[in-house]
């Protein structure tokens, strides 16, 4: 799965670079790339934040218990 994600990410990034070099709707391409990458970062951040909430709470609890000793 990671292999496919990396492959398609490289393909999409290369397409954006090629279109930028060809000066085909350069501003639209740049804005689209920024929006797509920002949306992916936000999605991964939210997923990690919600998915790791219990892990982070346990980790902080363990740190506090070690400090109290």
C-alpha positions in Angstrom: 0.0 0.0 0.0 2.8 2.4 0.9 4.4 1.6 -2.4 1.3 2.6 -4.4 0.9 5.8 -2.3 4.6 6.8 -3.0 4.3 5.9 -6.7 1.1 7.9 -7.3 2.5 10.8 -5.2 5.6 11.0 -7.4 3.5 10.7 -10.6 1.2 13.6 -9.5 4.1 15.7 -8.4 5.9 15.1 -11.7 2.7 16.1 -13.6 2.5 19.3 -11.7 6.2 20.1 -12.4 5.8 19.4 -16.1 2.7 21.5 -16.4 4.5 24.3 -14.5 7.5 24.1 -16.9 5.2 24.2 -19.9 3.6 27.3 -18.4 0.1 25.8 -18.9 -2.2 27.7 -16.6 0.7 28.0 -14.2 -1.2 29.9 -11.5 -4.1 27.4 -11.5 -1.6 24.5 -11.3 0.3 26.0 -8.5 -2.9 26.8 -6.5 -4.2 23.3 -7.1 -1.0 21.7 -5.9 -1.0 23.8 -2.8 -4.6 23.0 -2.1 -4.2 19.3 -2.6 -1.1 19.0 -0.5 -2.6 21.1 2.2 -5.8 19.0 2.3 -3.7 15.8 2.5 -1.6 17.2 5.4 -4.7 18.3 7.2 -6.4 15.0 6.7 -3.4 13.1 8.0 -3.1 15.4 10.9 -6.7 15.0 12.0 -6.5 11.2 11.5 -3.4 11.0 13.6 -4.8 13.3 16.2 -8.0 11.4 16.6 -6.5 8.0 16.2 -3.6 8.7 18.7 -5.7 10.4 21.3 -5.8 7.4 23.7 -2.1 6.7 23.1 -1.1 10.3 23.9 -3.3 10.2 27.1 -1.6 7.0 28.3 1.8 8.4 27.5 1.2 11.6 29.5 -0.3 9.6 32.4 2.9 7.4 32.5 5.1 10.5 32.4 3.2 12.1 35.3 3.5 8.9 37.3 7.2 8.7 36.8 7.6 12.4 37.9 5.6 11.7 41.1 7.9 8.9 42.2 
